[in-house]
Amino acid sequence: MKLACIIFIALWHPGIATYVWPARFDYLEDLYAMYIGSIKSGFTDRNHSGRGLRPIENAAERVRTAFHDSITYSKKTRRGGLDASIMFELDRDENKGAAFNNTLNAVRDLVTAKSSVADLLALSLAASSVTCEGPQIPLRFGRIDAQAAGPAGVPLPTDSVEVATRAFVNAGFTQEEMITLVACGHTLGRVHSVDFPNLVEGAPSQENNADFDTTRLKFDNLVVTEFLSNNTKNPLVIAKDETFHSDKRIFSIGNRAVMQKLNDPTTYQKQCATLLERMINTVPGNVKLSAPVAPIDMKPYITTLQLQDDGNILFEGRLRFRSASFAGQDPKDLAVSLRLTTFDRSKTNLVVQAAPATFSSSANEVFAWFEFSTVVAGRGGIRSFEVQTKSKSQAKARVVTYNNAGTGGYPVNTNIMYQLTNSCLDTSASPGKLTIVAAMRRSRFGPRRGARAGPQLHLSRLVPRPGVMIPRLQADVLRMQKTQKQIGQYDIYRIETQLESPSWSSTFALGTMRRPARDLLFLKELSAKKCEEL
């Protein structure tokens, strides 16, 4: 058995939903919660070169992308809003610049059956805000991607106050909220001369740009204070061509009364958090968003669940703990154990030995990681597990039990197991050949039920769309074929299918007709390995 304890930060906002694992939006939560640290995923560097692109202020670009996608919502028809229709609208004059392509490029490899483009745009805005020291924005998920362009109507720098106000009111915002949203949106980034030569002095070039304020990578209210003190460098206020003075016109409404309120940094941060949350939650009428996603005290990850040649089961994974749940206790002092329940409902203790590692960061949320690895008898299998912690240094320490919100533990499916060792993706030619192998318990799915309950491969193919950066997801359900091989109480199933190169970085899951697929598995981990013989 082994364990490693790794500390890293994540930025998250308290929510109200009771978490039960596994949850529908686990993958999205991982992307946001684990973008910094020794175990990380996501896309939140302040500056990021993307796929061979020059360094850019991607935080500002992601805020801009979410705004342009959301603001064409119609409160009358309840259509539009944050639905990723922006990916079909990049040829419009209102969507000038590389910001939108850069943002879509950053999220394209993160799109799965469990993470829509629209949800990723919302997530990227919230992550960019906290990365740049801005407010934490509660995140709800469940957005549905549009399959075509939506209506035009993003306000332009040349629009009058009346025209701009109509656009915001149509989207459900008041004129005062319009002023605040513009001030929130223009705290980050700059205007690029190649996109708006009328706004930036000098010859247009990639290097010639004009900042909105003097802290372009920090989410603060200097865009407000510098405007009120008349020393702003904001090109939408001071450009020689006054027809482009949209910020000046908007900020000056009502004798600058709204801007005077935003001059207080606390008020500014609170108002930005409120309105940016409303903006990303502006969705079509047929979309029902989840409750705010919240950090949980303990979240498990099963990294390996595989039948071995001797008929036993290799069971490996990680446990993620919020430091706040330790009530000031040093995670290095924790003894962590898993209490397994087998299919005959007997219980056994799997003790996980602690071996701390270090990681330095600073933020308002810290996670401690513990890893486990053990072999379980194949005959009994695993039905579920609970996690227990206690202090190693205190003789009468209280035992804390995590039982998945009182649901009886964290479920484990050893009836059907993905055999990573025998699975592979041959990319030596296009289309490639995908081979997936699974083990199914015979005692669970006997001869009468086997035909209907046999394993199925749920494959998400990525289908390119002409003129659109992000491919379409095509869901295929393929029935796996039983082989002649048996290991202990398990039959071995196998499937081969052709896979075009755009889908080599896609995802899949295993399930049955009776039990839908839940786990999200990534094909990219198969492309660098060969299949071992059955």
Residue, then its C-alpha position, 0 to 999 in steps of 0.5 A: m500500500k502507498l500514500a502521498c499527501i500533496i497540498f495545493i490551492a483551489l479557488w471555489h465559492p460556497g454552494i448550497a447543494t448536497y454533494v453525492w459522489p459520483a456527481r454529474f458535474d465532477y469533471l467540471e468541478d475538477l477543471y476549476a478546483m484543480y488548476i493550480g498545484s501538484i495535481k492539476s487540470g484546467f486552463t487558467d494562466r493569466n498569460h497563455s501561449g495557446r497552440g503556438l500563439r503569441p502570449i496573450e491576456n487570456a483572462a481578459e479574452r475569456v471575460r470578453t468571450a462570455f460577454h459577447d456570447s451572453i449579451t444578445y439574449s432576449k428576455k422577451t423570447r427567452r432565447g440566446g444568452l450563454d449558449a456557445s453560439i459565439m463559435f458560429e458568429l466569428d465572422r461578424d463585425e461585432n466579434k472582431g479580434a483573436a480573443f474569441n478564437n483564442t478562448l475557444n481554442a483553449v477549451r476545445d480539448l476540454v469539451t466532453a459529454k459532461s462539459s459543454v462549451a457554454d459551461l466551459l465559457a462560464l467556468s473560464l470567466a469565473a476562473s479568470s476572475v479569481t486568477c486575477e484577484g477578482p471576486q469569486i463567482p458562484l458557478r452553476f452548470g447544465r448549459i446546452d450548446a447552440q447548434a447554430a448562430g444566434p441573433a446579432g446585437v453586441p454593443l459596439p464602441t461607436d454606439s450611442v448611449e441609447v443604442a447600448t442601453r437598449a441592448f442591455v435592457n433587452a438582455g435583462f439588465t438596467q442602465e445602471e447595471m450596464i454601467t457596472l458591467v462595462a466597468c467590470g469587463h474593462t478592468l482586464g486587458r487592452v485594446h489591440s490596434v490590429d482590431f481597432p486602429n481608430l482607438v490606438e495611436g501608431a501603426p497597427s501591429q501585434e505589439n501596439n496595444a492600449d491598456f484599459d487601466t494601469t493594472r491590466l492583469k488585476f481585477d480591481n477598480l482602477v478602471v473606475t478610479e482613473f476615470l474619475s480622477n481624469n488620468t485614465k489611459n482607457p482608449l474608449v475614453i481618450a481616443k482621438d476619434e470621439t465616435f469610439h468613446s463608448d466607455k466615456r459616454i456610458f461612465s458619464i451617465g447620470n453625472r457619473a453617479v454609478m461610477q462614484k459608487l464603484n469608486d469604493p473597491t469593496t462595492y466594486q467587487k461585490q457588484c461585479a460578482t453579482l452581475l457577472e454571475r447573472m450574466i453567465n446564468t443568462v441562458p435559454g428558457n429551456v435550460k435548467l442550471s444546477a445549484p451552485v457547485a460547492p467544495i466538499d470535505m472529501k472527494p474520492y477518485i478511483t484511478t485504477l479498478q482492474l481485474q488481474d490475471d490471478g482473478n483479484i482486483l487492483f484498486e487504486g485511487r486518491l482522496r481529496f480533502r479540504s483543509a477547512s474540514f481538518a479544523g486547523q489540524d495538520p494533514k500530516d498528522l492524519a491517519v486515513s483508512l478506507r472501509l470496504t463493503t463487499f458484495d456479500r456485505s461484509k466489511t474490511n478495513l484497508v489502512v492507508q499509510a501516510a507519507p506527506a509531501t509538500f507544496s507551497s501556495s497561498a489562497n483561500e482554499v487548500f486541499a490535501w491529497f492521499e493516495f491508496s493502492t491495494v489488491v482485493a479478492g475477486r470473489g468478494g469484489i467491492r460494493s462501496f467504501e467509506v473513508q475514516t480519518k483520525s489524528k495519529s498523535q492523539a491517543k483518544a482522537r475522534v474518528v471522522t467518517y465520510n459516508n457519501a452524505g449518508t447514502g451508504g458509502y461511495p459506490v464501486n462497480t466491480n461488476i464491469m471493469y475497464q481493462l486498461t492493460n489490454s486496451c489501446l488506440d493504434t494511431s499509426a494510421s488514420p483512421g486509427k483502431l480503438t480496442i477496448v477490453a472489459a471484464m464482466r462478473r458472471s455471477r452478477f449477469g448470468p446466461r438469461r440476462g447476459a445478452r441484454a445486460g452485456p457491456q456497452l462502449h459509450l463513445s463520444r466521437l469528435v466530428p469536425r464542422p466546417g468553419v467552426m473551431i470546436p467539433r461536434l460530439q457524436a454519441d455512439v453506443l457499441r455492444m462489446q463482444k464476449t471472448q473465449k477468455q475467462i478469469g475467475q468469476y469474470d468473462i472478458y469482453r472486447i470491441e474494436t472500432q475505427l476512430e478518425s484522428p479528430s476523435w483520438s483525444s475524445t472520451f468514452a465510458l462503459g455501461t450496460m443497457r440496465r446500468p447507464a455509463r457514468d465514468l468519464l475515461f479519456l482516449k489520450e491515455l491509450s494512444a501511447k501504448k500497445c494492447e497486451e495480449l488477452 
